[in-house]
Amino acid sequence: MPRVPSAAAAHIGARIRTARESATITQDRLAVDSDIDSSNIRAYESGRALPSIHTLVRIAEALRTPVAYFLEEVTSEMFPVAATDGRRRRG
């Protein structure tokens, strides 16, 4: 789980929070329903951590929300890329 906050983590976390609040459930209830530790739910919602695809699917299922909702408006530019990671950026 990445420890470096990113715009993507903040965006996805805000969407998780919005969907959870719309469902009128607590973070602890979401944790139980998705079988994810509540401290991780808090980290995702605050944007401190980015959930894996598998985790995001579990959250979406627990919230009865399409996974696509969490990824709407996410772009590649929202993810940090270290200058030394060897990947090229397309211009």
Secondary structure, 3 states (H helix, E strand, C coil): CCCCCCHHHHHHHHHHHHHHHHCCCCHHHHHHHHCCCHHHHHHHHHCCCCCCHHHHHHHHHHHCCCHHHHHCCCCHHHCCCCCCCCCCCCC
